[in-house]
Amino acid sequence: MEPQLLHRVADSVATVTVHHPAKRNAMTAAMWRALPELLDALAADPGVRALVLTGEGATFCAGADISTLRESAEEAQQLAVRAEEALAAFPKPTLAAVRGHCVGGGVQLAAACDLRFAGRSALFGVTPAKLGVVYAASATRRLVALTGPSTAKYLLFSGELIDASRALRTGLVDEVLPEDELDERVSRFTRVLASRSLLTQAAAKEFTDGRTDRDAHWAAQARRSGDTAEGVAAFLERRQPRFGWTAATPG
């Protein structure tokens, strides 16, 4: 099978799989280009309420396919940044499920997700210093926001790998699980996400990412959506709420 991004939707959760096992799921230029378009389609699908990004088999993503850097390292980085920004801007909750190596562009993708769950054997590294590449400013800022300046500098200066327990301590990942429990935990947690108010999640995503010009917009969305009334009624009636707001809700 050619290197590609696979995807499926089940139980309101989209799963996007980086599939290039011959090179530990390294991202080719074509895969970087394909990701924003795929994300746009999944964002527009009202049946999708959360997204999981993962890698084929025992590796998450070994970064960019280094052979593409021979042609134009600058163009390759621009493609990666566009894909990273598209993932960060996805309007629904995103979660990276990480096994094995998560290196270079793999960390770039994982960091652009809202949350990161990892298996205990996962290894993380940011390796541009090994290639003489200036790591993208957007990716650097996102890494600093997760780990703080000291850990970001450790990773960027050295290119050394850190294990999952250290990644958890430094804030790079949110949960670490035994390998055989990762899929089930991700499945259970994303079902929880899919059952919650997308209105709450979409507003919280913008606010926590630092946007400061949409307070009135989200207040208006909350008034018109009916989600609050439904949530309160469901709580009092001891039933699951049926939230109706979607990103396509007028207003």
C-alpha positions in Angstrom: 0.0 0.0 0.0 1.3 3.5 -0.9 2.1 5.9 1.9 -1.2 7.6 2.8 -3.5 8.9 5.5 -6.3 6.4 6.2 -9.5 7.4 8.0 -12.7 5.9 9.3 -15.6 7.2 11.4 -17.3 5.1 14.1 -19.5 6.1 17.0 -19.1 9.8 16.1 -15.3 9.6 16.3 -13.0 10.0 13.3 -9.7 8.1 13.4 -7.0 9.3 11.1 -4.1 6.9 10.7 -0.6 7.8 9.4 0.2 4.8 7.1 3.8 4.5 5.9 5.1 1.4 7.8 8.1 1.0 5.5 9.5 4.2 7.0 8.0 4.1 10.5 5.1 6.2 9.3 7.2 9.1 8.1 5.1 11.8 6.4 5.7 12.3 2.7 5.0 15.6 1.0 1.8 14.1 -0.4 0.7 13.1 3.0 1.4 16.6 4.5 -0.6 18.1 1.6 -3.5 15.7 2.1 -4.0 16.3 5.8 -5.6 19.8 5.7 -8.1 18.7 3.0 -9.0 15.6 5.0 -9.5 17.6 8.1 -11.8 20.1 6.3 -14.0 17.2 5.2 -14.1 15.7 8.7 -14.8 19.1 10.3 -17.8 19.6 8.0 -19.2 16.2 8.8 -21.9 16.6 11.4 -21.5 12.9 12.3 -18.0 13.6 13.6 -17.7 14.9 17.1 -14.1 14.1 17.9 -11.0 13.0 16.1 -8.1 10.6 17.0 -4.8 10.8 15.2 -2.6 7.7 15.4 0.0 5.7 13.4 -0.1 2.3 11.7 1.2 -0.5 13.9 3.8 0.1 16.6 4.9 3.6 15.6 3.1 6.9 15.7 5.2 8.9 13.3 8.9 9.2 12.7 8.6 12.7 11.3 9.0 13.9 7.8 10.3 11.5 5.2 13.9 12.8 5.0 14.2 12.1 1.3 11.8 15.0 0.7 14.2 17.4 2.4 16.7 16.9 -0.5 14.4 18.7 -2.9 13.5 21.7 -0.7 13.7 21.7 3.1 11.9 25.0 3.2 9.0 23.8 1.1 8.8 20.6 3.2 8.6 22.7 6.4 5.9 24.9 4.9 3.8 21.8 4.1 4.3 20.5 7.6 3.3 23.8 9.2 0.2 24.1 7.1 -0.8 20.6 8.2 0.0 21.4 11.8 -2.0 24.6 11.8 -5.0 22.8 10.1 -4.9 20.2 12.9 -4.7 22.8 15.6 -7.6 24.7 14.1 -9.9 21.6 13.9 -13.1 22.8 15.6 -13.8 19.6 17.5 -11.7 17.8 20.2 -8.6 16.0 18.9 -6.5 13.4 20.6 -3.2 11.8 19.5 -2.9 8.1 20.4 0.9 7.5 20.5 2.7 4.2 20.3 6.5 3.8 19.8 8.4 6.6 18.2 6.9 10.1 18.0 9.7 12.1 16.5 10.2 15.5 14.7 7.1 16.1 12.6 5.4 13.4 14.7 5.7 15.6 17.7 4.6 18.5 15.6 1.4 16.7 14.8 0.8 15.3 18.3 1.4 18.7 19.9 -1.2 20.2 17.5 -3.8 17.9 19.0 -5.8 19.0 22.0 -4.7 15.9 24.1 -2.1 13.2 23.9 -2.4 9.6 25.3 0.7 7.4 25.0 1.7 3.8 25.6 4.4 3.2 28.1 7.0 2.4 25.4 6.5 5.6 23.5 9.5 7.8 22.8 9.4 11.4 21.9 12.1 13.6 20.2 12.4 16.9 18.3 15.3 16.4 16.0 15.9 19.4 13.7 19.3 20.1 15.3 20.5 16.8 13.9 19.7 18.1 10.4 20.6 21.8 10.7 16.9 22.7 10.3 15.3 25.7 12.0 12.2 24.3 13.7 9.1 26.3 12.7 8.1 29.1 15.0 4.5 27.9 15.3 5.7 24.4 16.3 8.2 25.9 18.8 5.6 28.0 20.5 3.2 25.1 20.7 5.9 22.9 22.3 6.8 25.6 24.8 3.1 26.0 25.7 3.0 22.3 26.5 6.3 21.7 28.2 7.7 25.0 29.3 10.8 26.7 28.0 13.4 24.4 29.7 12.1 21.1 28.4 11.5 22.6 24.9 15.1 23.8 24.8 16.3 20.3 26.0 14.4 18.7 23.2 15.3 21.2 20.5 18.9 21.7 21.5 19.8 18.0 21.8 17.5 16.1 19.6 17.6 13.4 22.3 14.6 11.1 22.9 12.6 11.1 26.1 10.4 8.3 27.4 6.7 8.4 28.1 7.1 8.9 31.8 9.2 12.0 31.3 6.9 13.2 28.6 4.0 12.9 31.2 6.0 14.8 33.9 6.8 17.6 31.5 3.3 18.0 30.1 4.0 16.7 26.6 1.4 13.9 27.1 -1.7 13.7 29.3 -1.9 10.0 30.1 0.4 7.1 29.9 -1.0 3.6 29.7 0.1 0.0 29.2 0.3 -0.8 25.5 -2.6 -3.3 25.6 -4.9 -0.8 27.3 -4.2 2.3 25.1 -6.8 1.5 22.4 -9.6 0.8 24.9 -8.8 3.9 26.9 -8.8 6.1 23.8 -12.1 4.5 22.7 -13.8 5.0 26.0 -12.5 8.6 26.4 -13.5 9.7 22.9 -17.0 8.3 23.4 -17.2 10.5 26.5 -16.1 13.5 24.4 -18.6 12.7 21.7 -21.4 12.6 24.3 -20.7 16.1 25.7 -21.8 19.5 24.4 -19.8 20.4 21.3 -20.8 24.1 22.0 -18.9 23.9 25.3 -16.0 22.2 23.7 -15.7 24.5 20.7 -15.8 27.7 22.9 -13.4 26.2 25.4 -11.0 25.3 22.6 -10.8 28.8 21.4 -10.6 30.4 24.8 -7.8 28.0 26.0 -5.9 28.6 22.8 -5.8 32.3 23.6 -8.5 33.8 21.4 -9.9 36.9 23.0 -12.3 38.4 20.4 -15.1 35.9 20.4 -16.7 36.3 23.8 -19.9 37.9 22.4 -20.1 35.3 19.6 -20.1 32.4 22.0 -22.5 34.0 24.4 -24.9 34.4 21.5 -24.4 30.8 20.4 -25.2 29.6 24.0 -28.4 31.7 24.1 -29.6 30.3 20.7 -28.5 26.7 20.9 -30.7 25.3 23.6 -27.9 23.2 24.8 -28.0 24.6 28.4 -31.7 23.9 28.7 -31.2 20.4 27.4 -28.3 19.7 29.7 -30.2 20.9 32.7 -33.3 19.0 31.8 -31.3 15.8 31.2 -29.6 16.1 34.5 -32.9 16.6 36.4 -34.5 13.7 34.5 -31.5 11.5 35.0 -31.0 10.8 31.3 -28.3 11.4 28.7 -28.5 14.8 27.1 -29.2 15.2 23.4 -27.1 18.3 22.6 -28.1 19.8 19.3 -25.5 22.5 18.6 -23.1 22.0 15.7 -20.5 24.2 14.1 -23.1 24.8 11.3 -25.6 26.3 13.8 -26.6 29.8 12.5 -25.3 32.8 14.3 
